[in-house]
Amino acid sequence: MTEIRVSPVKNRSDMKRFINLPWEIYRDDPNWIPPLKRDVRRLLNVRKHPFWDFSRQTLFLARRGTKVVGRIAGIIDGNYNFQFDEKMGTWGFFECMDDMDAALALFSSLSHWAQEKGMNALRGPVNPSLNYEAGTLVHNFTYPPTLLMTYNPPYYGKLIEAAGFKKEKDLLSFWVDRNLKVPEWVTPLVALVRKKKDIRIRRGNPRSFKSELALIWELYNDCWSKNWGHVPPSEKEAAEMGRNLKWIIDPDLVFFMYYKDEPVGVGFALPDWNSVLKRLNGGISPWKLINIVKYKNEIRGLRGFMLGVKEEYRQLGFPMAAFDYMYRLLRKHKRYQYMELGWTLQDNDPINRLFREGGLEIYRRYRIFNKPL
């Protein structure tokens, strides 16, 4: 058998192979959702995407003969290492055939690179940080992913662990069906919370998108400030994310929570555009743009993208009220049949317990791995 050769991405031809590899790996997988190639290309572009203003990157391709059989990105997140005073290298955008030699060679090259840069550990996958897609799917491969959630073949966990990585943290998601039967005790408790005069919830204002987006990021950074691994996105990153969300967000699915007129929490769901992405198959062309309106009408689900309350207000019943509000959003819009809530950290006991007591079960697990160097 031809030996594996790993080399850095050096030119446009290599980058094209890096971006196109998933179409080979998932050729016969009906659950895979192709990303837009232009979005992947921009996210990896160190001159254009603001994440690379403070981070470093290297991209590797693994070849068996002339055939590309694997890829990986080595990442050093400068903001993360500064905030946590660590020397952590990260990796992401990992895709590989069921080829143990290829995977081991990729992770070996990655480890050498990270050590040369002075890192003492590797963590992943993050694409390229926890503010984006993260985690290797390790439980429930039966259905397609929802928007901005990862998906991979079942054998990825085996390849990663063979390279010396161990579980560091699981990310959980929960499934909400519009026919969910909420436990009887929930309704009167939520009613009590909503009757409190100092508590109110308002929907997003589509006419003030820029200011609403600024409030979302302000609350996001506050509510998640003590979460494991959380690093606030830079102002340029937030603006980039906002431009991307603008085209898919539904203002009716955005809500803010207030206590005595102070904003203390935020939540929003996104229409699950993955059914549209499936049809686009990685590309945007004039005729596909014409049909997007028709494809949009086929969307039948939601991704519960964000749900957070400032720590000092969580004991006032806001998380319960937020969960109830999200469930009522699903019920209100007849076209939507489901919502995937997530992700949450495996050890975020209050929110995970709230979901379970509300009648939900863990739907999927996405794993973050770690390896000392």
Disulfide bonds with the S-S distance in Angstrom:
none
